[in-house]
């Protein structure tokens, strides 16, 4: 990546980080606070910075570009804190985009380029699931049905039906689980077919990636259960549960990826 482009990315990351802080601190939501205002930009900047380093250390690999994209995708989740119904609705859809970019990053490691065929199909499915899979529940769920009593109404709501919304949320969780199982099988088979030396580098990346994916799936399932059973509690804790799980796991993966890239750069 050219120096001028790197500077542009750094400036864009700083501006986006400031936007995340502004959205969180001006939000009317009870769960908006210092945690998201601090860790949201920190996670974003960590991946953008690591991605820029990776692009400079190994310019032939696309991994660095994907890490930069992951950082910016993570920042989009802050749109969930917007007080504007339209932006809030967009946030519900694109807030999970970071999961799709993360999936592509793990599936394409270490070259950053997806192999044609099954790998590409899995990643495309991931982009659809992590974004569009939330729409069916939004068509029938109001703020209280989606676990956020003090959120704006989503503009896609057609007719409120708590039962239908809960069914759609349950199906969404099942689709997440199915995708996780497919990825688990695919990465396990790939790991077994690689040379022993290559496994030393792939193992920590694959393990951390799968653990992060699993934690996100479990957090989503737990959230859906709380929406249906303990809605008064879940409306205040949806974002802290999923954000704390995602932040911790994704930061660990960032460290693992940076270490793996550094080792490959020294070879």
N, C-alpha and C positions, 0 to 999 in steps of 0.2 A: 504494500500500500504506500502510495506516494506521501511525502511529508505534508504537503498541502492538504491532502485528503484526511490525513490523520488529525491535523489541527482542526479541520472542519468537524470531524467526528467528536473530538474533545469538546468543542464549543457547543455542539448540538446536545451532547450528554449533560453538560452543565446547565443548559437552558431547560432541558427536560426534567432534570433533577429539581430545579427550582419550581417547575410547574407542578411536580408531584407534591412538594412541600406546600405550595399554595393551595392546591386542591384539598389536601388533607386538613390543613389548619383552618380553612374557611368552610369546611363541611358542617352540615347540621346533624350529621349522624353521631350517635353516642359513642360508637366504637372508633371514631376518628380521633387520633391523638398523637402523642410524641413517638410511639412505637413505629407506626407506619411512616411518620414524617422523617424519622431517622433511618430506619432499616430499608425503606423503599428505595431512596436514592443510593444508599450504601451498596445494596445488592446490584443495582443497575450499574453504578460506576465500577464496581469490582469486575463485572463481566466485560464491560466495555474496555477497561484498562487492560485486563488479561488478554482480551481478543486483539487489541492493538499490538501488545507485546508479541503474541503468537504470530501475527501477520508479519511482523518485522523479523522474528527469529526464523520462521519457516514460511517464506512468501509463496512457496509452491503448494502449500496446503491451504484449503478453504476453511479450516477449523477456526482460525482467528476471526474470519468474517462472520461465521455462525455465532461465535461467542459475543461479538458486538451486537448482532441482531437480537440475541437472547437478552442482552442487557436492556435494549430499548423496548422489547416486547414485555419485559417485566414491568417497566414503567407504565405501560398502558393499563395495568390492573388498577392504578390509582383513579381511573375514570369512574370506578364504582363509588367513589366518594363525592362525585359531582352532585350539586343541588339541582342541576338542570335535567329534566326528564329525558331529553334526547341524548345528552352525553352519558347519563347514567345507563340508558339502554344500550348504547354502543359499548360501554364498559362491561356490561354483563356478557356481551358476545365476544369481544376481543380480549377480555381480561384473562382468558385462558390460553391466549396465543403463545405465551411463553412456554407452555407445556409442549406445544407442537414443535417449536423451534428447538427446545431441549431434546425432544425425541429425535429430531433430525441430526442434532449434534452428536448424540450417542451412537445412532445407527451409522453415521458417516465417519466416525472416528477410525483412524487418525488422519485420513486424507482430506476429510471434509466434503468428499464427493460421494453421492449415493450410487450404489451399484444398481444397474437397471433391473427391472423385474420385481421380485417380492419386496426388496428393501424400499424401493421407491413407492410401491403400492401401500406399504405399511405407513410410511411417512405421510403420504397424501391422505390416507384414512385418518391419521392423527390430526392433521390440520382441520379436517372436517369435523371430527369429534370434539376437539378442544374448543371449537368456536360455535359451529352451527348446532351442536347437540343440545345447547342450552335454550334454543328458541322454542321448541314445543312447550316446555313448562312456562315460558314467558307469555305464551298466547293465552294461558288460562290462570296464571298466578299473579295476584297483586303483591304489594310489598310484604304483607304479613305472611303470604304463602311461600314467598321466596326467602323467608328468614330475616327480614329487615323491616321492622315496623316503621322506622323513621326515614326510610328511603323514599325517593320520588316514585311515582308510578311509571312503569315502563310503557313506552309508546306503542309496543306491539300487542298489548293486552286487548283481546277481542271480547271475551266474556269470562268473568271470574268464576272459577270452579275449584275449590280446594282439593276435592278428591281427584279430579283430572290432573291438576298440577302436581300432586304428590305421586301419581302414577308415572307422569312424565319424568319427574326427578328420579324416581326409582329406576326407570329404564335407562336414564342417562348414566347412573352409577353402574348398571350392568354392562353398558357399552364400554365404559372406562375399564372395567374389570376384564372384559373380553380382549380389549386392545392390549392390556398389560400381559395377559397370558400369551398372546401371539408374539409380542416383543420378547418375552422371556424365553420362549421356545426358539425363536430365531437367533437371538444372541448366544444362547447356549450351544446351538448347533455350530454357529460360526466359531465360537471359542474352541470347541473340540477339534475343529478342522485346521486351526492355525498351528504354526510351529511353536515349540515350547518356549523359545526366547521371546517370540511375539506375545505369547500369553502373559508374560510378566508385566507388559505394558497395558494390555487390554483388560486384565482382571480387575484392577482397582477402578477403572473407568466404567466397566460394565456393571460391577457390583454396586457402586455408588449411584449409577444411573438407574438401575432397577430398584434400588431401595428408595430413591427419591420418587420414582413413578408409583411405587407401591404405597408410600406414605401419602402422596397426593390422592390416590384412589381411596385409601382408607379414610382420610380426612373428609373427602367428599361424601362417602357413604355415611359417616358419623353425622355430618352436618344434615344430610337428608333425614336421618332418623330423628335428629333433634327437632327439625322443622315439623315433622309429623307428630312427635310425641310430646316434646317440651318446647313448643313454639315461643312461649314467653321468654324462655332463657336463651334460645338459639338466636333470636332476633338481635340480641346484644353481643353475641360472641361469634358470629359467623366468620368475620374477617380475621380476628385474632387467632382462631384455631387454624385456619388454612394458611394464613400469612406466616405464622410462627413456624409451622411445619415446612412450608415451602422455602422460607428464608434460610433456615438452618441447613436444610438438605442441599439447597442449591449453592450455598456458600462453600459447603464441604466439597461438592462436585467441582466447583471452580478451582479450589486448591489442588484437587487431584488432577484435573486437566492441565493446570499450569505446570505442575510437577512433571507430568508425562511429556508435555511439550518441551520442557527444559531438558529432560533426559534425552529425547530424540534429537534436540538441537546440538547436543554435545557429541553425538555419535559421528 
